[in-house]
Amino acid sequence: MTPPGFLDLPDAGPQAARVTLLPLPFEGTVSFGGGTAAAPAAILAASAQVELWDDEQEVDLAALAYHWAAPVPPAADEAAGAYLARVEAAARPLHRDGGLVIGVGGEHSLTPPLVAAATAAHDGADLTVVQLDAHADLRDEYAGTPHSHACAMRRLVERGARLIAIGIRSAAADEAAFRRHCPRLETFAAASLARDAGAEARLLELLATLTGRVYLTIDIDAFETHLCPGTGTPQPGGLAWWQALRYLACLLRPQPGRVLIGADLVEVVPQPTTQVNEFVAARLLAKVIAYAAAAP
């Protein structure tokens, strides 16, 4: 008997799925708290407790078809670069059937290969990456590797992507300097969004009018720490739940001229004494899917 899949629903298989989730149990470059490798399995288990009716969007999540793909585990002593190349190779064929592909991490170093896989299947307009995160992730290298979770957004910008970073509240001096001199990068810091209604209005307008190809990456530490107490490097002063969902709804509701080519959720760390981390992550994935599926 096939075990239940995402949201405790039958797995539709790769060809029939409208939403494919790719579990990536990787924590090869973590620099503080570990445990992200356990996240995909914990998120899948927690998703069984998520209600299938999205009251906000009036979307029945059970009406969609899902596929929880085979995980891509790292080999013993495998270098980060080699593993991430395998992630890209595993993700590429998942885009061929036209559904939404969501990477479920794992650490944030997974985003560049997932974006590469998504863009390989979508030629045409320029790419905008929308990043919800506590950290800038703009270092050129960290702990001796350019493949670190702390370098993920730098790699994407270097490849020509436009980046809209939301919720940032931690950056090194070199990251701040790179940000100031990069015309393709716009940051909406958590402090500005909390204190300046004008900043939030500008962000909402930007997200509402965004066109072309869009990739969404969510580091769970973008949220306030009570929503992700187990993440690797928690940062106080994060986004509130409904605040973040305002931004996601504005970005993800279908609009002419805009296509969501992929998404990921990373840096969740399950804890032995609470299910907050994995349930918030599962609920967040359900909200992303509900917004993307809702009628304009």
C-alpha positions as CSV (number, residue, x, y, z in Angstrom):
1,M,0.0,0.0,0.0
2,T,1.4,3.4,-1.0
3,P,1.9,5.7,2.0
4,P,0.0,9.0,2.1
5,G,1.8,11.9,0.4
6,F,1.9,15.6,1.0
7,L,-1.1,16.9,3.0
8,D,-1.9,13.2,3.7
9,L,-3.3,12.9,0.2
10,P,-2.6,10.2,-2.4
11,D,0.5,10.7,-4.4
12,A,-0.4,11.5,-8.0
13,G,2.9,10.6,-9.4
14,P,5.2,12.9,-11.4
15,Q,3.3,13.1,-14.7
16,A,-0.2,13.9,-13.2
17,A,1.0,16.2,-10.4
18,R,0.1,19.9,-10.5
19,V,2.5,20.4,-7.6
20,T,5.8,18.5,-7.1
21,L,7.8,18.7,-3.9
22,L,11.4,17.7,-4.0
23,P,12.9,16.8,-0.6
24,L,16.5,17.8,-0.2
25,P,17.9,16.6,3.2
26,F,21.1,18.6,3.1
27,E,23.1,20.5,5.8
28,G,26.6,20.4,4.3
29,T,27.6,24.0,4.9
30,V,25.7,24.9,8.1
31,S,27.6,27.3,10.3
32,F,25.7,27.4,13.6
33,G,22.8,25.2,14.5
34,G,22.4,21.9,12.5
35,G,19.4,19.7,11.8
36,T,18.1,20.9,8.4
37,A,18.7,17.4,6.9
38,A,15.8,16.1,9.0
39,A,13.4,18.8,7.8
40,P,11.8,17.3,4.7
41,A,10.6,14.1,6.4
42,A,9.3,16.1,9.4
43,I,7.5,18.6,7.1
44,L,5.9,15.8,5.2
45,A,4.6,14.2,8.4
46,A,3.4,17.6,9.7
47,S,1.5,18.3,6.5
48,A,-1.0,15.5,7.4
49,Q,-2.3,17.9,10.1
50,V,-2.9,20.9,7.7
51,E,-6.5,21.6,6.9
52,L,-7.3,21.1,3.2
53,W,-9.7,24.0,2.9
54,D,-8.0,27.4,2.6
55,D,-10.6,29.7,4.0
56,E,-8.8,32.9,3.0
57,Q,-8.6,32.0,-0.7
58,E,-11.5,29.6,-0.8
59,V,-9.3,27.0,-2.3
60,D,-9.7,23.2,-1.7
61,L,-6.2,22.0,-1.6
62,A,-7.5,18.4,-2.0
63,A,-8.6,19.3,-5.5
64,L,-5.0,19.6,-6.7
65,A,-2.7,16.7,-7.5
66,Y,0.6,16.4,-5.6
67,H,3.8,14.4,-6.0
68,W,6.4,14.0,-3.2
69,A,9.5,13.1,-5.3
70,A,12.3,10.8,-4.2
71,P,14.7,12.6,-1.9
72,V,18.2,13.5,-3.0
73,P,20.4,12.5,0.0
74,P,24.1,13.6,0.1
75,A,26.6,10.8,-0.1
76,A,29.1,10.3,2.8
77,D,31.8,13.0,2.6
78,E,30.4,14.4,-0.6
79,A,31.6,17.9,-1.4
80,A,28.9,20.6,-1.4
81,G,29.5,21.5,-5.0
82,A,29.1,17.9,-6.2
83,Y,25.9,17.4,-4.2
84,L,24.4,20.7,-5.5
85,A,25.1,19.6,-9.1
86,R,23.2,16.4,-8.4
87,V,20.3,18.5,-7.0
88,E,20.1,20.5,-10.3
89,A,20.2,17.2,-12.3
90,A,17.4,15.8,-10.2
91,A,15.2,18.9,-10.4
92,R,15.4,19.5,-14.1
93,P,13.2,16.7,-15.3
94,L,10.5,17.6,-12.7
95,H,9.8,20.8,-14.6
96,R,9.1,19.1,-17.9
97,D,5.4,18.3,-17.0
98,G,4.4,21.9,-16.5
99,G,3.5,21.9,-12.8
100,L,4.9,23.9,-9.9
101,V,8.1,22.4,-8.5
102,I,9.0,23.3,-4.8
103,G,12.3,22.4,-3.2
104,V,11.9,21.3,0.4
105,G,15.2,21.8,2.3
106,G,17.6,21.5,3.8
107,E,19.9,24.5,3.9
108,H,19.8,27.6,1.7
109,S,22.7,26.6,-0.6
110,L,20.1,24.5,-2.4
111,T,18.5,27.5,-4.1
112,P,21.0,28.2,-6.9
113,P,20.8,24.7,-8.4
114,L,17.0,24.7,-8.0
115,V,16.8,28.1,-9.9
116,A,19.2,26.7,-12.6
117,A,16.9,23.7,-13.1
118,A,13.8,25.9,-13.3
119,T,15.3,28.4,-15.7
120,A,16.5,25.6,-18.0
121,A,12.9,24.7,-18.6
122,H,11.6,28.3,-19.0
123,D,13.3,30.3,-21.8
124,G,12.3,33.9,-22.4
125,A,11.9,36.9,-20.1
126,D,14.4,37.9,-17.4
127,L,14.3,36.2,-14.0
128,T,13.3,37.9,-10.7
129,V,14.2,36.0,-7.5
130,V,12.0,37.0,-4.5
131,Q,13.8,36.1,-1.2
132,L,12.2,36.1,2.2
133,D,15.1,35.8,4.7
134,A,16.7,37.2,7.8
135,H,20.2,37.1,6.2
136,A,21.4,38.7,3.0
137,D,23.3,35.6,1.8
138,L,25.4,37.8,-0.4
139,R,28.9,36.7,0.7
140,D,31.4,35.8,-2.1
141,E,32.5,32.8,-0.1
142,Y,32.1,31.6,3.5
143,A,34.0,29.0,5.5
144,G,36.2,28.4,2.4
145,T,33.5,27.6,-0.1
146,P,31.5,29.6,-2.7
147,H,28.7,27.0,-2.3
148,S,27.8,28.0,1.3
149,H,24.3,28.9,2.4
150,A,25.7,32.3,3.1
151,C,26.5,32.8,-0.6
152,A,23.3,31.6,-2.3
153,M,21.9,35.0,-3.4
154,R,25.3,36.3,-4.5
155,R,25.5,33.3,-6.9
156,L,22.1,34.1,-8.4
157,V,22.8,37.8,-8.8
158,E,26.1,37.0,-10.5
159,R,24.2,34.9,-13.0
160,G,22.1,37.9,-14.0
161,A,19.0,37.5,-11.8
162,R,17.2,40.5,-10.3
163,L,16.7,40.0,-6.6
164,I,14.0,41.4,-4.3
165,A,15.1,40.6,-0.7
166,I,12.4,40.9,2.1
167,G,12.8,40.8,5.8
168,I,16.6,41.1,5.9
169,R,18.1,42.1,9.3
170,S,21.6,40.6,9.2
171,A,24.4,41.3,6.8
172,A,28.2,41.6,6.9
173,A,29.9,44.8,5.8
174,D,31.0,43.3,2.5
175,E,27.4,42.1,1.8
176,A,26.1,45.6,2.5
177,A,28.7,47.1,0.1
178,F,27.8,44.6,-2.6
179,R,24.1,45.4,-2.1
180,R,24.7,49.2,-2.4
181,H,26.5,48.8,-5.7
182,C,24.3,46.2,-7.4
183,P,21.5,47.7,-9.5
184,R,19.7,44.4,-9.8
185,L,19.2,44.1,-6.0
186,E,16.5,45.8,-3.9
187,T,16.2,45.1,-0.2
188,F,13.2,45.7,2.1
189,A,14.7,45.4,5.5
190,A,12.6,44.0,8.3
191,A,13.1,47.2,10.4
192,S,11.9,49.4,7.5
193,L,8.8,47.2,6.9
194,A,7.9,47.3,10.6
195,R,8.4,51.1,11.1
196,D,7.6,52.7,7.7
197,A,4.2,52.2,6.2
198,G,5.5,53.7,3.0
199,A,8.2,51.0,2.7
200,E,5.5,48.3,2.9
201,A,3.3,50.1,0.4
202,R,6.3,50.3,-2.0
203,L,7.0,46.6,-1.6
204,L,3.3,45.6,-2.2
205,E,3.2,47.8,-5.3
206,L,6.4,46.2,-6.6
207,L,5.2,42.7,-6.0
208,A,1.8,43.4,-7.5
209,T,3.2,44.8,-10.7
210,L,6.1,42.3,-11.2
211,T,6.1,40.6,-14.6
212,G,8.2,37.9,-16.3
213,R,9.6,34.8,-14.7
214,V,9.6,34.7,-10.9
215,Y,11.3,32.3,-8.5
216,L,10.4,32.4,-4.8
217,T,12.8,31.3,-2.1
218,I,11.7,31.3,1.6
219,D,14.2,30.9,4.4
220,I,12.1,30.1,7.4
221,D,14.2,32.5,9.5
222,A,12.6,35.4,7.7
223,F,9.8,35.0,10.3
224,E,9.9,36.0,13.9
225,T,11.6,33.5,16.1
226,H,8.5,32.1,17.9
227,L,7.4,30.7,14.4
228,C,10.8,29.0,13.8
229,P,12.5,28.5,17.2
230,G,14.7,25.7,15.8
231,T,16.1,27.3,12.7
232,G,19.9,27.3,12.3
233,T,20.6,31.0,13.0
234,P,17.4,32.6,14.5
235,Q,17.3,36.4,14.3
236,P,14.9,38.5,16.4
237,G,12.8,41.1,14.7
238,G,11.4,39.0,11.9
239,L,8.2,39.1,9.8
240,A,4.9,38.3,11.4
241,W,2.7,35.5,9.9
242,W,0.0,37.6,8.3
243,Q,2.5,40.3,7.3
244,A,4.5,37.8,5.3
245,L,1.3,36.3,3.8
246,R,0.3,39.8,2.6
247,Y,3.5,39.8,0.6
248,L,3.2,36.2,-0.7
249,A,-0.5,36.7,-1.7
250,C,0.5,39.8,-3.6
251,L,3.3,38.0,-5.4
252,L,1.7,34.6,-6.0
253,R,-1.9,35.3,-7.0
254,P,-2.0,34.6,-10.8
255,Q,-1.5,37.7,-12.9
256,P,-1.2,38.2,-16.7
257,G,2.4,38.5,-17.7
258,R,3.9,36.8,-14.7
259,V,4.8,33.2,-14.3
260,L,6.0,31.5,-11.1
261,I,8.7,29.0,-12.3
262,G,9.6,27.5,-9.0
263,A,9.9,27.9,-5.3
264,D,11.7,26.5,-2.3
265,L,11.5,26.5,1.5
266,V,14.7,26.0,3.5
267,E,16.4,26.2,6.9
268,V,13.7,24.4,8.9
269,V,15.2,22.5,11.9
270,P,12.8,20.0,13.7
271,Q,13.2,19.9,17.5
272,P,12.5,17.0,19.9
273,T,10.2,19.0,22.2
274,T,8.0,20.9,19.7
275,Q,6.4,20.5,16.3
276,V,6.2,24.3,15.7
277,N,9.0,24.4,13.2
278,E,7.8,21.7,10.8
279,F,4.1,22.6,11.2
280,V,4.7,26.2,10.4
281,A,6.7,25.1,7.3
282,A,4.0,22.7,6.2
283,R,1.3,25.4,6.6
284,L,3.4,27.9,4.8
285,L,3.8,25.5,1.8
286,A,0.0,25.0,1.8
287,K,-0.5,28.8,1.7
288,V,2.0,29.2,-1.2
289,I,0.1,26.6,-3.1
290,A,-3.3,28.1,-2.3
291,Y,-2.2,31.6,-3.4
292,A,-0.7,30.2,-6.6
293,A,-3.8,28.2,-7.4
294,A,-6.3,30.9,-6.6
295,A,-8.2,32.6,-9.5
296,P,-7.0,36.2,-10.1
